[in-house]
Amino acid sequence: SKLLKYIPLPDFKMMWIPVEAPYMALIPRFKVFRGNLFSRLAINEKRLPLQCQEDGTYTLHKDVKDTWVALESNLRALCFAMLDLGVAYTPQSFTFWAFPRRYGYEKSYRTPRLAKFKILQSRDAFVPLMATLSMFLIIMDNMEALNPKLDWRSEVLKTTGIRELWLADLESSVVGDLNEPRIGGIIHVASCKYRRLLPHLLRAKMNLVLSWGDDPPVSPPDFLVSGGFVPSGRLIGTLRKQQLDT
């Protein structure tokens, strides 16, 4: 699987959704770091446990760092297991965001200020990883709907060695709860490589804006028509007339 290089994290607000990262639309809108699994990430610049080492450098306190390493390890293992299981349903353009470890929370730094900056960047890098798992959980549910005999949970647990209770916590968390408001996003339909995924993304509580560009589709997707997202010819004519009159 591909991995986006180390890049600055975006503001987690409604944005143009990258072709490689449809999961960015699934980023939670509110208080991301909460619950059994993610409250360990709920730190800020004023409440950040730094540890001064014997050589005078600064790093994230070992006890906290160990919990972050364990969390990232499990999240990544689940991502790869679900990707292997659902590769046929995953957009070909899909690319992982740079993982939190690449932002440097395990390293030591010369000054407290630099250490805090790197640690907080790493914390924020968990957000795209969480959103990626939200996407994979949607894909798993879709696969199960198509094939009721598929027990994807057993397959994933067997592959990763993760405990059943841990996966249950993930599904009930902000990652798996589709009633949790998401930031949504703007999708350029002409360049979109994950159209098959769009009907399933709409299960999440969010706003998706589809940009058709200069040429609206001759035949819009059925799920958009049935959902009332495509204006009728009569409405289009009325809007065009109003535009000419102004």
Backbone torsions as a table, in degrees:
resi	resn	phi	psi	omega
1	SER	NA	151.9	-177.5
2	LYS	-85.9	160.4	-179.3
3	LEU	-139.2	124.4	175.5
4	LEU	-63.2	140.0	-179.3
5	LYS	-67.3	169.1	176.0
6	TYR	-56.4	116.8	178.7
7	ILE	-138.5	154.3	178.6
8	PRO	-59.2	141.4	178.8
9	LEU	-75.2	141.9	179.0
10	PRO	-78.3	166.8	166.7
11	ASP	-66.9	135.0	-176.2
12	PHE	-85.0	68.9	177.4
13	LYS	-130.5	170.4	178.5
14	MET	-54.0	131.0	-174.9
15	MET	-148.6	172.7	169.8
16	TRP	-66.9	128.5	-176.5
17	ILE	-85.3	122.3	-179.5
18	PRO	-62.6	146.5	178.5
19	VAL	-56.9	-36.2	-176.4
20	GLU	-81.2	-12.6	-169.1
21	ALA	-135.3	64.2	179.3
22	PRO	-60.9	-22.5	-178.9
23	TYR	-65.7	-17.3	-178.1
24	MET	-62.1	-25.6	177.1
25	ALA	-66.8	-20.4	-174.6
26	LEU	-93.0	7.1	176.9
27	ILE	-63.3	129.9	179.9
28	PRO	-61.8	145.6	-178.8
29	ARG	-80.0	-30.9	-172.4
30	PHE	-123.1	156.9	174.0
31	LYS	10.1	88.3	-173.9
32	VAL	-75.9	-41.3	-169.4
33	PHE	-93.3	85.2	179.3
34	ARG	-149.7	166.9	178.8
35	GLY	90.7	177.0	-174.9
36	ASN	-56.8	-38.5	-173.2
37	LEU	-89.5	-36.0	-166.4
38	PHE	-109.6	-4.7	179.1
39	SER	-65.0	-22.1	178.1
40	ARG	-64.0	-18.2	179.8
41	LEU	-92.5	-2.3	-174.4
42	ALA	-80.0	69.1	177.0
43	ILE	-121.8	160.4	174.0
44	ASN	-140.4	-177.5	-173.8
45	GLU	-61.9	-32.9	-178.8
46	LYS	-82.3	-23.2	-178.1
47	ARG	-124.7	71.4	-175.8
48	LEU	-128.2	114.6	-174.8
49	PRO	-76.6	93.1	177.0
50	LEU	-90.5	154.1	178.1
51	GLN	-130.4	126.9	177.3
52	CYS	-89.1	125.4	-176.3
53	GLN	-89.7	171.2	-177.2
54	GLU	-60.8	-29.4	-178.9
55	ASP	-86.5	4.8	177.3
56	GLY	88.0	1.7	177.4
57	THR	-88.8	166.8	-175.3
58	TYR	-119.7	143.2	-178.8
59	THR	-149.6	165.8	174.7
60	LEU	-63.9	137.0	-177.8
61	HIS	-52.9	137.4	-172.8
62	LYS	-55.9	-42.0	-177.8
63	ASP	-61.3	-41.8	179.1
64	VAL	-72.1	-43.7	-179.4
65	LYS	-56.8	-42.3	-179.2
66	ASP	-61.6	-37.8	179.3
67	THR	-70.5	-34.1	176.9
68	TRP	-67.8	-42.3	179.0
69	VAL	-61.1	-44.4	-179.7
70	ALA	-64.5	-41.2	179.0
71	LEU	-64.2	-48.6	-179.7
72	GLU	-62.0	-40.1	-179.9
73	SER	-59.7	-45.9	-180.0
74	ASN	-67.3	-42.8	-179.8
75	LEU	-62.3	-43.1	179.2
76	ARG	-66.5	-41.8	179.2
77	ALA	-60.4	-42.2	178.6
78	LEU	-65.8	-41.1	178.0
79	CYS	-58.0	-49.3	-177.5
80	PHE	-67.1	-37.3	178.6
81	ALA	-65.6	-43.0	179.7
82	MET	-69.9	-35.1	176.7
83	LEU	-63.1	-44.6	178.7
84	ASP	-62.4	-40.3	-177.4
85	LEU	-73.6	-35.9	-174.4
86	GLY	-113.8	29.2	-175.2
87	VAL	-59.4	-33.0	-178.8
88	ALA	-69.9	-19.9	-177.9
89	TYR	-105.1	-1.4	-178.2
90	THR	-93.8	133.5	-179.7
91	PRO	-54.4	137.7	-178.7
92	GLN	-62.4	-26.8	-178.7
93	SER	-81.3	-4.8	-174.0
94	PHE	-56.9	134.0	176.8
95	THR	-139.7	135.3	176.2
96	PHE	-68.1	142.9	168.1
97	TRP	-69.1	156.0	176.7
98	ALA	-55.4	131.5	-175.3
99	PHE	-73.2	155.6	-176.4
100	PRO	-52.2	-38.8	-177.6
101	ARG	-57.0	-31.6	-177.9
102	ARG	-71.3	-13.5	177.8
103	TYR	-90.1	-4.8	164.1
104	GLY	98.7	22.3	-177.8
105	TYR	-71.9	-15.2	179.2
106	GLU	-87.9	-10.5	-173.6
107	LYS	-90.8	172.1	177.1
108	SER	-111.5	151.5	-174.3
109	TYR	-135.0	157.0	-173.8
110	ARG	-67.9	-32.9	-175.8
111	THR	-127.4	152.9	176.0
112	PRO	-59.5	-37.0	-178.0
113	ARG	-62.2	-46.5	179.7
114	LEU	-66.6	-39.2	178.7
115	ALA	-60.9	-44.6	179.9
116	LYS	-63.1	-41.9	-179.6
117	PHE	-59.9	-47.5	-178.3
118	LYS	-67.1	-38.9	-179.2
119	ILE	-67.0	-42.8	-179.7
120	LEU	-68.9	-34.9	173.2
121	GLN	-62.3	-42.3	179.4
122	SER	-63.5	-43.2	177.5
123	ARG	-56.3	-47.2	-178.3
124	ASP	-66.0	-26.9	-179.8
125	ALA	-70.7	-13.5	173.5
126	PHE	-69.7	-24.0	-175.0
127	VAL	-64.7	-50.5	175.3
128	PRO	-60.7	-32.9	178.2
129	LEU	-66.1	-41.4	176.3
130	MET	-63.1	-42.5	179.2
131	ALA	-64.9	-35.4	176.6
132	THR	-60.5	-42.5	178.2
133	LEU	-68.4	-32.1	174.2
134	SER	-59.6	-43.8	178.5
135	MET	-62.7	-44.1	-178.7
136	PHE	-67.2	-34.0	176.3
137	LEU	-64.8	-37.7	175.4
138	ILE	-63.9	-42.8	178.8
139	ILE	-63.6	-42.5	178.8
140	MET	-61.3	-43.6	179.1
141	ASP	-63.2	-38.3	177.6
142	ASN	-65.4	-41.8	177.8
143	MET	-62.6	-40.1	179.7
144	GLU	-66.2	-36.8	177.8
145	ALA	-65.0	-36.2	179.2
146	LEU	-76.6	-28.4	-178.6
147	ASN	-138.0	86.5	-175.9
148	PRO	-57.6	-19.7	179.6
149	LYS	-78.6	-13.3	-178.9
150	LEU	-72.1	123.2	175.3
151	ASP	-109.0	78.0	-173.5
152	TRP	-65.3	-30.1	-179.6
153	ARG	-63.1	-46.4	178.7
154	SER	-62.0	-40.7	179.8
155	GLU	-62.4	-45.4	-177.5
156	VAL	-67.9	-42.2	179.8
157	LEU	-65.1	-38.4	178.6
158	LYS	-64.9	-41.0	-178.4
159	THR	-69.0	-40.5	-172.1
160	THR	-94.1	-24.7	-174.7
161	GLY	76.8	9.4	178.9
162	ILE	-76.5	146.4	-178.0
163	ARG	-71.4	148.9	-179.5
164	GLU	-60.3	-38.8	-179.7
165	LEU	-64.0	-36.1	179.7
166	TRP	-64.0	-44.0	178.4
167	LEU	-65.3	-38.6	177.5
168	ALA	-62.3	-40.5	176.7
169	ASP	-61.6	-40.0	179.5
170	LEU	-63.8	-44.8	-177.6
171	GLU	-66.3	-29.7	-179.6
172	SER	-91.0	-2.8	-178.0
173	SER	-85.0	-175.5	176.5
174	VAL	-60.3	-22.4	178.1
175	VAL	-70.0	-44.6	-173.3
176	GLY	-97.2	-13.8	-177.2
177	ASP	-82.4	105.4	-177.1
178	LEU	-76.5	-5.7	173.0
179	ASN	-84.0	-6.6	177.2
180	GLU	-73.5	124.9	179.9
181	PRO	-59.0	136.7	-179.9
182	ARG	-115.7	162.4	-175.7
183	ILE	-73.7	-22.4	-177.5
184	GLY	67.6	-156.9	-179.6
185	GLY	170.0	-179.8	-179.9
186	ILE	-111.4	129.3	-175.8
187	ILE	-118.0	125.5	174.9
188	HIS	-83.7	105.8	-169.4
189	VAL	-62.4	-39.5	-175.8
190	ALA	-60.5	-35.0	-178.1
191	SER	-101.4	2.0	-176.9
192	CYS	-66.9	127.4	-179.4
193	LYS	-104.3	8.2	-176.3
194	TYR	-131.8	40.8	-177.9
195	ARG	-61.1	-35.2	179.6
196	ARG	-63.9	-24.8	-178.5
197	LEU	-83.6	-22.7	-173.4
198	LEU	-56.0	-46.2	-179.8
199	PRO	-57.5	-32.4	-178.0
200	HIS	-80.7	-33.0	175.2
201	LEU	-63.2	-29.7	-178.3
202	LEU	-67.9	-9.5	174.3
203	ARG	-68.1	-25.0	-179.2
204	ALA	-77.0	156.2	-178.1
205	LYS	-85.6	89.8	-177.1
206	MET	-162.9	167.1	175.3
207	ASN	-101.3	125.6	173.1
208	LEU	-113.8	124.8	178.4
209	VAL	-105.0	122.7	-179.8
210	LEU	-99.3	120.8	178.4
211	SER	-97.8	115.0	-177.1
212	TRP	-88.4	-10.6	-176.4
213	GLY	76.4	-153.7	-177.3
214	ASP	-78.5	-21.0	-175.3
215	ASP	-117.4	100.8	177.0
216	PRO	-65.1	155.0	-175.9
217	PRO	-67.1	142.4	175.2
218	VAL	-68.1	-39.8	-179.0
219	SER	-134.1	93.7	-178.4
220	PRO	-67.1	155.3	180.0
221	PRO	-57.3	144.3	-176.9
222	ASP	-57.6	-38.2	-175.9
223	PHE	-66.9	-26.5	176.4
224	LEU	-74.7	-38.6	179.3
225	VAL	-65.4	-50.6	-178.0
226	SER	-64.3	-28.2	180.0
227	GLY	-85.2	-0.7	178.5
228	GLY	77.7	20.9	-176.9
229	PHE	-90.6	-8.6	-177.7
230	VAL	-111.0	122.9	-179.5
231	PRO	-67.3	148.0	178.3
232	SER	-73.2	163.0	177.9
233	GLY	-59.5	-35.4	179.4
234	ARG	-65.0	-43.5	179.6
235	LEU	-65.9	-41.1	178.0
236	ILE	-60.1	-43.5	179.0
237	GLY	-61.8	-41.7	179.1
238	THR	-63.0	-44.4	-179.8
239	LEU	-64.9	-38.8	179.1
240	ARG	-65.7	-39.6	178.9
241	LYS	-63.7	-42.5	178.2
242	GLN	-62.5	-37.7	179.6
243	GLN	-65.2	-38.8	179.6
244	LEU	-70.4	-32.2	-177.8
245	ASP	-75.1	-17.6	-176.2
246	THR	-95.9	NA	NA
